[in-house]
Amino acid sequence: MPDPTHPPLANIRPDVQAMHVYVVQNADGMVKLDAMENPYRLAPQLQAELGQRLGALALNRYPGQRTVDLQQALTRYVGLPEGFALMLGNGSDELISLLALACSMPPTAANGSKKAVVLAPEPGFVMYAMSAQLQGLDYVGVPLTADFELNVTAMLTAIARHHPAITYLAYPNNPSANLWADDAMDAVIAAAGAQGGLVVIDEAYQPFAAKSYLGRLARYRHVLLLRTLSKFGLAGVRLGYLIGPQALIAQIDKVRPPYNVSVLNAEAALFALEHQATFEAQAQDICAQRALLLEVLPRLPGVQVFPSQANMILLRVPDAQKTFDDLKQRGVLVKNVSKMHPLLNNCLRLTVGTAPENRQLLAALEASL
């Protein structure tokens, strides 16, 4: 008989029981502009080609050489600097968790009985804080300025106080979609390095950004670059990769599950890289659509639009919840981020879609406002 004084849930960590499950919005029948996805599907001919390749895979075997082939293909695609290495993850989410796991040193007398710390600007990507919590690290969020720029003074103060093991800098940031100034980035990177910490530059939205930190990576031995193929056009494939000095990647790779990337994921990613021009053309079209939205949105009454270097746009409206509900009633699904952080008061985040989707978005938004 079960012990009534020790119910099964008592075995689950209290902080886990207090958490909320990440909820994916139901988008059936909607114009889906809530998750920063590439809106384009593969052309029928490419669907058939990919289907044949996936169908021919040895699904009865664990992943092997094809994941190595994918690493090599991504190395060529990125143009990896000499002395750097690349590891694969089941989306960038897994790599963020693995980084926290690798750095989660327990409190000891030697470190003053303090947990390791993850530090990041806020508002930012929620997985930085969540992964830190689940892996037993402390998390410190540093507010951005009112216009979503890095608060360099606050960042440097927090780094000096907390000595973070990992400092995240999303470039562009999510949900604000902006690139931060070079001098601000350099100051934070230098300060974190001086304290012995790692810096992870998250370039999830690199296909749509005017700049990348890749060319400056060789200057540092404590900086890692995190990317994903989700925004490249493969959100359903779940493939991320981490770039860094060989010595660092070799240590982080030790905590990676041996078969974390399936043969289906690897083959789909290899196929996409072989058709790189198709996905680059899609990214160019998304950037062109973004430019049109950034031109039209500020004309709508009561709308404040923030600059974007990603495939999303952050805007502030008079009443975010009302506008979100009105858009949903009109068949357009966006993301209401107004409760995520005080700086995001009355803000919505819109994914840039196709031309017809964006026209429907603008019509619904104008009718709501």
Contacts in CASP RR format, 6 or more apart in sequence:
PFRMAT RR
TARGET T0000
AUTHOR 0000-0000-0000
METHOD contacts of the structure
MODEL  1
MPDPTHPPLANIRPDVQAMHVYVVQNADGMVKLDAMENPYRLAPQLQAEL
GQRLGALALNRYPGQRTVDLQQALTRYVGLPEGFALMLGNGSDELISLLA
LACSMPPTAANGSKKAVVLAPEPGFVMYAMSAQLQGLDYVGVPLTADFEL
NVTAMLTAIARHHPAITYLAYPNNPSANLWADDAMDAVIAAAGAQGGLVV
IDEAYQPFAAKSYLGRLARYRHVLLLRTLSKFGLAGVRLGYLIGPQALIA
QIDKVRPPYNVSVLNAEAALFALEHQATFEAQAQDICAQRALLLEVLPRL
PGVQVFPSQANMILLRVPDAQKTFDDLKQRGVLVKNVSKMHPLLNNCLRL
TVGTAPENRQLLAALEASL
2 8 0 8 1.000
9 17 0 8 1.000
15 133 0 8 1.000
16 134 0 8 1.000
19 130 0 8 1.000
22 126 0 8 1.000
24 35 0 8 1.000
25 34 0 8 1.000
25 333 0 8 1.000
25 335 0 8 1.000
27 34 0 8 1.000
27 333 0 8 1.000
29 331 0 8 1.000
30 328 0 8 1.000
30 331 0 8 1.000
30 332 0 8 1.000
30 333 0 8 1.000
31 331 0 8 1.000
31 332 0 8 1.000
31 333 0 8 1.000
31 357 0 8 1.000
31 360 0 8 1.000
31 361 0 8 1.000
32 39 0 8 1.000
32 333 0 8 1.000
32 351 0 8 1.000
33 332 0 8 1.000
33 333 0 8 1.000
33 334 0 8 1.000
33 350 0 8 1.000
33 351 0 8 1.000
33 352 0 8 1.000
33 353 0 8 1.000
33 357 0 8 1.000
33 361 0 8 1.000
34 333 0 8 1.000
34 334 0 8 1.000
34 335 0 8 1.000
34 349 0 8 1.000
34 351 0 8 1.000
35 235 0 8 1.000
35 335 0 8 1.000
35 351 0 8 1.000
36 174 0 8 1.000
36 205 0 8 1.000
36 231 0 8 1.000
36 310 0 8 1.000
36 311 0 8 1.000
36 312 0 8 1.000
36 351 0 8 1.000
37 230 0 8 1.000
37 233 0 8 1.000
37 235 0 8 1.000
37 351 0 8 1.000
38 231 0 8 1.000
38 232 0 8 1.000
38 233 0 8 1.000
38 235 0 8 1.000
38 279 0 8 1.000
38 282 0 8 1.000
38 283 0 8 1.000
38 286 0 8 1.000
38 311 0 8 1.000
39 286 0 8 1.000
39 351 0 8 1.000
39 352 0 8 1.000
39 353 0 8 1.000
39 354 0 8 1.000
39 357 0 8 1.000
40 233 0 8 1.000
40 282 0 8 1.000
40 285 0 8 1.000
40 354 0 8 1.000
41 47 0 8 1.000
42 50 0 8 1.000
43 278 0 8 1.000
46 271 0 8 1.000
46 275 0 8 1.000
46 278 0 8 1.000
49 271 0 8 1.000
50 268 0 8 1.000
50 271 0 8 1.000
53 267 0 8 1.000
53 271 0 8 1.000
54 264 0 8 1.000
54 267 0 8 1.000
54 268 0 8 1.000
57 66 0 8 1.000
57 263 0 8 1.000
57 264 0 8 1.000
57 267 0 8 1.000
58 263 0 8 1.000
59 263 0 8 1.000
59 264 0 8 1.000
61 263 0 8 1.000
62 259 0 8 1.000
63 259 0 8 1.000
63 261 0 8 1.000
63 262 0 8 1.000
63 263 0 8 1.000
63 266 0 8 1.000
64 263 0 8 1.000
66 263 0 8 1.000
66 266 0 8 1.000
66 267 0 8 1.000
66 270 0 8 1.000
67 88 0 8 1.000
67 261 0 8 1.000
67 263 0 8 1.000
67 266 0 8 1.000
69 266 0 8 1.000
69 270 0 8 1.000
70 88 0 8 1.000
70 239 0 8 1.000
70 261 0 8 1.000
70 266 0 8 1.000
70 269 0 8 1.000
70 270 0 8 1.000
71 86 0 8 1.000
71 87 0 8 1.000
71 88 0 8 1.000
73 269 0 8 1.000
73 270 0 8 1.000
73 273 0 8 1.000
74 86 0 8 1.000
74 88 0 8 1.000
74 241 0 8 1.000
74 269 0 8 1.000
74 273 0 8 1.000
75 86 0 8 1.000
77 273 0 8 1.000
77 276 0 8 1.000
78 86 0 8 1.000
78 214 0 8 1.000
78 227 0 8 1.000
78 243 0 8 1.000
79 214 0 8 1.000
80 86 0 8 1.000
80 243 0 8 1.000
81 214 0 8 1.000
81 215 0 8 1.000
81 217 0 8 1.000
81 218 0 8 1.000
82 218 0 8 1.000
83 245 0 8 1.000
83 246 0 8 1.000
84 217 0 8 1.000
84 218 0 8 1.000
84 243 0 8 1.000
84 244 0 8 1.000
84 245 0 8 1.000
84 246 0 8 1.000
84 249 0 8 1.000
85 243 0 8 1.000
85 244 0 8 1.000
85 245 0 8 1.000
85 246 0 8 1.000
85 249 0 8 1.000
85 250 0 8 1.000
86 241 0 8 1.000
86 242 0 8 1.000
86 243 0 8 1.000
86 244 0 8 1.000
86 249 0 8 1.000
87 95 0 8 1.000
87 241 0 8 1.000
87 242 0 8 1.000
87 249 0 8 1.000
87 252 0 8 1.000
87 253 0 8 1.000
87 256 0 8 1.000
88 239 0 8 1.000
88 240 0 8 1.000
88 241 0 8 1.000
88 260 0 8 1.000
88 261 0 8 1.000
89 95 0 8 1.000
89 98 0 8 1.000
89 239 0 8 1.000
89 240 0 8 1.000
89 241 0 8 1.000
89 242 0 8 1.000
89 256 0 8 1.000
89 260 0 8 1.000
89 261 0 8 1.000
90 238 0 8 1.000
90 239 0 8 1.000
90 240 0 8 1.000
90 260 0 8 1.000
90 261 0 8 1.000
90 265 0 8 1.000
91 228 0 8 1.000
91 230 0 8 1.000
91 238 0 8 1.000
91 239 0 8 1.000
91 240 0 8 1.000
92 202 0 8 1.000
92 204 0 8 1.000
92 226 0 8 1.000
92 227 0 8 1.000
92 228 0 8 1.000
92 230 0 8 1.000
92 240 0 8 1.000
93 127 0 8 1.000
93 131 0 8 1.000
94 240 0 8 1.000
94 260 0 8 1.000
95 226 0 8 1.000
95 240 0 8 1.000
95 241 0 8 1.000
95 242 0 8 1.000
96 127 0 8 1.000
96 128 0 8 1.000
96 131 0 8 1.000
96 200 0 8 1.000
96 226 0 8 1.000
97 127 0 8 1.000
97 131 0 8 1.000
97 134 0 8 1.000
97 135 0 8 1.000
98 252 0 8 1.000
98 255 0 8 1.000
98 256 0 8 1.000
99 131 0 8 1.000
99 166 0 8 1.000
99 198 0 8 1.000
99 200 0 8 1.000
99 224 0 8 1.000
99 242 0 8 1.000
99 252 0 8 1.000
100 118 0 8 1.000
100 131 0 8 1.000
100 132 0 8 1.000
100 134 0 8 1.000
100 135 0 8 1.000
100 136 0 8 1.000
100 137 0 8 1.000
100 166 0 8 1.000
101 135 0 8 1.000
101 255 0 8 1.000
102 251 0 8 1.000
102 252 0 8 1.000
102 254 0 8 1.000
102 255 0 8 1.000
103 116 0 8 1.000
103 118 0 8 1.000
103 137 0 8 1.000
103 165 0 8 1.000
103 166 0 8 1.000
103 198 0 8 1.000
104 115 0 8 1.000
104 116 0 8 1.000
104 135 0 8 1.000
104 136 0 8 1.000
104 137 0 8 1.000
105 111 0 8 1.000
105 115 0 8 1.000
105 116 0 8 1.000
105 165 0 8 1.000
106 115 0 8 1.000
107 113 0 8 1.000
107 114 0 8 1.000
107 115 0 8 1.000
114 138 0 8 1.000
115 136 0 8 1.000
115 137 0 8 1.000
115 138 0 8 1.000
116 137 0 8 1.000
116 138 0 8 1.000
116 164 0 8 1.000
116 165 0 8 1.000
116 166 0 8 1.000
117 132 0 8 1.000
117 137 0 8 1.000
117 138 0 8 1.000
117 139 0 8 1.000
117 140 0 8 1.000
117 162 0 8 1.000
117 163 0 8 1.000
117 164 0 8 1.000
117 165 0 8 1.000
117 166 0 8 1.000
118 128 0 8 1.000
118 129 0 8 1.000
118 131 0 8 1.000
118 132 0 8 1.000
118 137 0 8 1.000
118 138 0 8 1.000
118 139 0 8 1.000
118 140 0 8 1.000
118 164 0 8 1.000
118 165 0 8 1.000
118 166 0 8 1.000
118 167 0 8 1.000
118 168 0 8 1.000
119 139 0 8 1.000
119 140 0 8 1.000
119 141 0 8 1.000
119 142 0 8 1.000
119 155 0 8 1.000
119 158 0 8 1.000
119 159 0 8 1.000
119 162 0 8 1.000
119 164 0 8 1.000
119 166 0 8 1.000
119 167 0 8 1.000
119 168 0 8 1.000
119 192 0 8 1.000
120 128 0 8 1.000
120 129 0 8 1.000
120 139 0 8 1.000
120 140 0 8 1.000
120 141 0 8 1.000
120 142 0 8 1.000
120 167 0 8 1.000
120 168 0 8 1.000
120 169 0 8 1.000
120 170 0 8 1.000
121 141 0 8 1.000
121 142 0 8 1.000
121 143 0 8 1.000
121 144 0 8 1.000
121 150 0 8 1.000
121 151 0 8 1.000
121 155 0 8 1.000
121 168 0 8 1.000
121 169 0 8 1.000
121 170 0 8 1.000
121 173 0 8 1.000
122 141 0 8 1.000
122 142 0 8 1.000
122 143 0 8 1.000
122 144 0 8 1.000
122 341 0 8 1.000
122 343 0 8 1.000
123 144 0 8 1.000
123 148 0 8 1.000
123 175 0 8 1.000
123 176 0 8 1.000
123 337 0 8 1.000
123 340 0 8 1.000
123 341 0 8 1.000
123 343 0 8 1.000
123 344 0 8 1.000
124 170 0 8 1.000
124 173 0 8 1.000
124 174 0 8 1.000
124 175 0 8 1.000
124 176 0 8 1.000
124 341 0 8 1.000
125 168 0 8 1.000
125 170 0 8 1.000
125 174 0 8 1.000
125 202 0 8 1.000
125 204 0 8 1.000
126 340 0 8 1.000
128 139 0 8 1.000
128 168 0 8 1.000
129 139 0 8 1.000
129 141 0 8 1.000
132 138 0 8 1.000
132 139 0 8 1.000
133 139 0 8 1.000
137 165 0 8 1.000
138 162 0 8 1.000
140 158 0 8 1.000
140 162 0 8 1.000
140 164 0 8 1.000
141 158 0 8 1.000
142 151 0 8 1.000
142 154 0 8 1.000
142 155 0 8 1.000
142 158 0 8 1.000
143 151 0 8 1.000
143 154 0 8 1.000
143 341 0 8 1.000
143 342 0 8 1.000
143 343 0 8 1.000
144 150 0 8 1.000
144 151 0 8 1.000
144 173 0 8 1.000
144 176 0 8 1.000
144 343 0 8 1.000
145 151 0 8 1.000
146 343 0 8 1.000
147 306 0 8 1.000
148 173 0 8 1.000
148 176 0 8 1.000
148 178 0 8 1.000
148 306 0 8 1.000
148 314 0 8 1.000
148 343 0 8 1.000
149 178 0 8 1.000
149 180 0 8 1.000
149 181 0 8 1.000
149 184 0 8 1.000
150 169 0 8 1.000
150 180 0 8 1.000
150 181 0 8 1.000
150 184 0 8 1.000
150 185 0 8 1.000
150 188 0 8 1.000
152 184 0 8 1.000
152 187 0 8 1.000
152 188 0 8 1.000
155 187 0 8 1.000
155 188 0 8 1.000
155 191 0 8 1.000
156 187 0 8 1.000
156 188 0 8 1.000
156 191 0 8 1.000
158 164 0 8 1.000
159 167 0 8 1.000
159 188 0 8 1.000
159 191 0 8 1.000
159 192 0 8 1.000
159 195 0 8 1.000
160 191 0 8 1.000
160 195 0 8 1.000
163 195 0 8 1.000
163 196 0 8 1.000
163 197 0 8 1.000
164 192 0 8 1.000
164 195 0 8 1.000
164 197 0 8 1.000
165 197 0 8 1.000
165 198 0 8 1.000
166 197 0 8 1.000
166 198 0 8 1.000
166 199 0 8 1.000
166 200 0 8 1.000
167 188 0 8 1.000
167 192 0 8 1.000
167 197 0 8 1.000
167 198 0 8 1.000
167 199 0 8 1.000
167 200 0 8 1.000
168 199 0 8 1.000
168 200 0 8 1.000
168 202 0 8 1.000
169 180 0 8 1.000
169 185 0 8 1.000
169 188 0 8 1.000
169 189 0 8 1.000
169 199 0 8 1.000
169 200 0 8 1.000
169 201 0 8 1.000
169 202 0 8 1.000
170 201 0 8 1.000
170 202 0 8 1.000
170 204 0 8 1.000
171 179 0 8 1.000
171 180 0 8 1.000
171 185 0 8 1.000
171 201 0 8 1.000
171 202 0 8 1.000
171 203 0 8 1.000
171 209 0 8 1.000
171 211 0 8 1.000
171 212 0 8 1.000
171 213 0 8 1.000
172 178 0 8 1.000
172 179 0 8 1.000
172 205 0 8 1.000
172 208 0 8 1.000
172 209 0 8 1.000
172 308 0 8 1.000
172 309 0 8 1.000
172 310 0 8 1.000
173 179 0 8 1.000
173 180 0 8 1.000
174 204 0 8 1.000
174 205 0 8 1.000
174 310 0 8 1.000
174 312 0 8 1.000
175 312 0 8 1.000
175 314 0 8 1.000
175 335 0 8 1.000
175 337 0 8 1.000
175 340 0 8 1.000
175 344 0 8 1.000
175 347 0 8 1.000
175 349 0 8 1.000
176 306 0 8 1.000
176 314 0 8 1.000
177 205 0 8 1.000
177 306 0 8 1.000
177 307 0 8 1.000
177 308 0 8 1.000
177 309 0 8 1.000
177 310 0 8 1.000
177 312 0 8 1.000
177 313 0 8 1.000
177 314 0 8 1.000
177 349 0 8 1.000
178 306 0 8 1.000
178 307 0 8 1.000
178 308 0 8 1.000
178 309 0 8 1.000
179 209 0 8 1.000
179 210 0 8 1.000
179 211 0 8 1.000
179 309 0 8 1.000
185 201 0 8 1.000
185 213 0 8 1.000
188 199 0 8 1.000
189 199 0 8 1.000
189 220 0 8 1.000
189 223 0 8 1.000
192 198 0 8 1.000
192 199 0 8 1.000
192 222 0 8 1.000
193 199 0 8 1.000
193 220 0 8 1.000
193 222 0 8 1.000
196 222 0 8 1.000
197 222 0 8 1.000
198 222 0 8 1.000
198 223 0 8 1.000
198 224 0 8 1.000
198 248 0 8 1.000
199 220 0 8 1.000
199 222 0 8 1.000
199 223 0 8 1.000
199 224 0 8 1.000
200 223 0 8 1.000
200 224 0 8 1.000
200 225 0 8 1.000
200 226 0 8 1.000
201 213 0 8 1.000
201 223 0 8 1.000
201 224 0 8 1.000
201 225 0 8 1.000
201 226 0 8 1.000
202 226 0 8 1.000
203 209 0 8 1.000
203 212 0 8 1.000
203 213 0 8 1.000
203 214 0 8 1.000
203 225 0 8 1.000
203 226 0 8 1.000
203 227 0 8 1.000
204 226 0 8 1.000
204 227 0 8 1.000
204 228 0 8 1.000
204 230 0 8 1.000
204 231 0 8 1.000
205 231 0 8 1.000
205 309 0 8 1.000
205 310 0 8 1.000
205 311 0 8 1.000
205 312 0 8 1.000
206 212 0 8 1.000
206 227 0 8 1.000
206 231 0 8 1.000
207 231 0 8 1.000
207 232 0 8 1.000
207 279 0 8 1.000
207 280 0 8 1.000
207 283 0 8 1.000
207 311 0 8 1.000
208 231 0 8 1.000
208 283 0 8 1.000
208 286 0 8 1.000
208 287 0 8 1.000
208 290 0 8 1.000
208 309 0 8 1.000
208 310 0 8 1.000
208 311 0 8 1.000
209 309 0 8 1.000
209 310 0 8 1.000
210 309 0 8 1.000
211 309 0 8 1.000
213 223 0 8 1.000
213 225 0 8 1.000
214 225 0 8 1.000
214 243 0 8 1.000
217 223 0 8 1.000
217 225 0 8 1.000
217 243 0 8 1.000
217 244 0 8 1.000
221 245 0 8 1.000
221 248 0 8 1.000
222 248 0 8 1.000
223 244 0 8 1.000
224 242 0 8 1.000
224 243 0 8 1.000
224 244 0 8 1.000
224 248 0 8 1.000
224 249 0 8 1.000
225 242 0 8 1.000
225 243 0 8 1.000
225 244 0 8 1.000
226 240 0 8 1.000
226 241 0 8 1.000
226 242 0 8 1.000
226 243 0 8 1.000
227 240 0 8 1.000
227 241 0 8 1.000
227 242 0 8 1.000
227 243 0 8 1.000
228 239 0 8 1.000
228 240 0 8 1.000
228 241 0 8 1.000
229 237 0 8 1.000
229 239 0 8 1.000
229 240 0 8 1.000
229 241 0 8 1.000
229 269 0 8 1.000
229 272 0 8 1.000
230 236 0 8 1.000
230 237 0 8 1.000
230 238 0 8 1.000
230 239 0 8 1.000
230 240 0 8 1.000
231 310 0 8 1.000
231 311 0 8 1.000
232 272 0 8 1.000
232 279 0 8 1.000
232 283 0 8 1.000
233 272 0 8 1.000
233 279 0 8 1.000
233 282 0 8 1.000
234 268 0 8 1.000
234 269 0 8 1.000
234 272 0 8 1.000
237 265 0 8 1.000
237 268 0 8 1.000
237 269 0 8 1.000
237 272 0 8 1.000
238 265 0 8 1.000
239 261 0 8 1.000
239 265 0 8 1.000
239 266 0 8 1.000
239 268 0 8 1.000
239 269 0 8 1.000
242 249 0 8 1.000
242 252 0 8 1.000
243 249 0 8 1.000
272 279 0 8 1.000
286 311 0 8 1.000
286 352 0 8 1.000
286 353 0 8 1.000
289 352 0 8 1.000
289 353 0 8 1.000
289 354 0 8 1.000
289 355 0 8 1.000
289 358 0 8 1.000
290 308 0 8 1.000
290 311 0 8 1.000
290 313 0 8 1.000
290 352 0 8 1.000
292 358 0 8 1.000
293 313 0 8 1.000
293 350 0 8 1.000
293 352 0 8 1.000
293 358 0 8 1.000
293 361 0 8 1.000
293 362 0 8 1.000
294 305 0 8 1.000
294 307 0 8 1.000
294 308 0 8 1.000
294 313 0 8 1.000
296 362 0 8 1.000
297 303 0 8 1.000
297 305 0 8 1.000
297 313 0 8 1.000
297 315 0 8 1.000
297 362 0 8 1.000
297 365 0 8 1.000
298 304 0 8 1.000
298 305 0 8 1.000
300 365 0 8 1.000
300 366 0 8 1.000
300 369 0 8 1.000
301 369 0 8 1.000
302 317 0 8 1.000
302 318 0 8 1.000
302 369 0 8 1.000
303 315 0 8 1.000
303 316 0 8 1.000
303 317 0 8 1.000
303 365 0 8 1.000
303 369 0 8 1.000
304 315 0 8 1.000
304 316 0 8 1.000
305 313 0 8 1.000
305 314 0 8 1.000
305 315 0 8 1.000
306 313 0 8 1.000
306 314 0 8 1.000
306 315 0 8 1.000
306 316 0 8 1.000
308 314 0 8 1.000
311 351 0 8 1.000
311 352 0 8 1.000
311 353 0 8 1.000
312 349 0 8 1.000
312 350 0 8 1.000
312 351 0 8 1.000
312 352 0 8 1.000
313 349 0 8 1.000
313 350 0 8 1.000
313 352 0 8 1.000
314 337 0 8 1.000
314 344 0 8 1.000
314 347 0 8 1.000
314 348 0 8 1.000
314 349 0 8 1.000
314 350 0 8 1.000
315 347 0 8 1.000
315 348 0 8 1.000
315 350 0 8 1.000
316 345 0 8 1.000
316 346 0 8 1.000
316 347 0 8 1.000
316 348 0 8 1.000
317 323 0 8 1.000
317 346 0 8 1.000
317 347 0 8 1.000
317 348 0 8 1.000
317 369 0 8 1.000
318 346 0 8 1.000
318 369 0 8 1.000
319 346 0 8 1.000
320 336 0 8 1.000
320 338 0 8 1.000
320 345 0 8 1.000
320 346 0 8 1.000
320 347 0 8 1.000
320 348 0 8 1.000
321 336 0 8 1.000
321 338 0 8 1.000
322 368 0 8 1.000
323 348 0 8 1.000
323 365 0 8 1.000
323 368 0 8 1.000
323 369 0 8 1.000
324 334 0 8 1.000
324 336 0 8 1.000
324 348 0 8 1.000
326 364 0 8 1.000
326 367 0 8 1.000
326 368 0 8 1.000
327 333 0 8 1.000
327 334 0 8 1.000
327 361 0 8 1.000
327 364 0 8 1.000
327 365 0 8 1.000
327 368 0 8 1.000
330 363 0 8 1.000
330 364 0 8 1.000
330 367 0 8 1.000
330 368 0 8 1.000
331 360 0 8 1.000
331 364 0 8 1.000
332 360 0 8 1.000
332 361 0 8 1.000
332 364 0 8 1.000
332 365 0 8 1.000
334 348 0 8 1.000
334 349 0 8 1.000
334 350 0 8 1.000
334 351 0 8 1.000
334 361 0 8 1.000
335 348 0 8 1.000
335 349 0 8 1.000
335 350 0 8 1.000
335 351 0 8 1.000
336 348 0 8 1.000
337 344 0 8 1.000
337 347 0 8 1.000
337 348 0 8 1.000
337 349 0 8 1.000
338 344 0 8 1.000
338 345 0 8 1.000
338 346 0 8 1.000
338 347 0 8 1.000
338 348 0 8 1.000
350 361 0 8 1.000
352 358 0 8 1.000
353 361 0 8 1.000
END
